[in-house]
Amino acid sequence: MRSPPNAQRLHILAERTRHLLASGFSDQEALMADHAYPRADEHCRAHASCLQALSGPLEALLRGDHVDPSDLAKSFEQHAVGHFARDDSSLASFLKQPGAMTT
């Protein structure tokens, strides 16, 4: 049975979202290592927690299960956007310090 076009779009969106988050987190973890970010371990745990929290709804979409778009948006806002605002702002502040980007 062929999936409806909206389901196909959601599947593509879920896969891209998972890939972009994981790829971005990986790049960020390399940056933290390169610049000896003192909270790197904590930040990496936050990445893992974010991906874990979002994996359920994204996996459900990839399986073709019904996922309420507002629930998915709330989960993304709580975990990913929350991480960006909280943890990434701390990293950005560290990297803006004099000398941080020269190590």
C-alpha positions, 0 to 999 in steps of 0.5 A: 500500500502506497503512503499518502503524499503527506506521510511521505513528506513527514517521513522525509522531514523526520529523516532530515531532522534527525540527520541535521541534529546529529550532524550539527551536534557532531560538528559542535562536539568537535568544536568543543574538543578543539577549543577545550570547552570545560563543559564539553562532557555535560554539553555532549550529554545534553546532545545525547539526551536531546536526540534520545527524547526526539527519537521516539516521535521521529522513529514513529514517523519513520515507521509510518505511525500517526504522530500528532504534528502539535505533539512533535512540534512541542517535543522539538521545541522543548528538547531541541530549541531548549537545548539551543537556547540554554546549552548552546548560548553557554558555549557561544559565550565561552567561544566569545571570550578572548583567546578561546578561538585560538586554542 
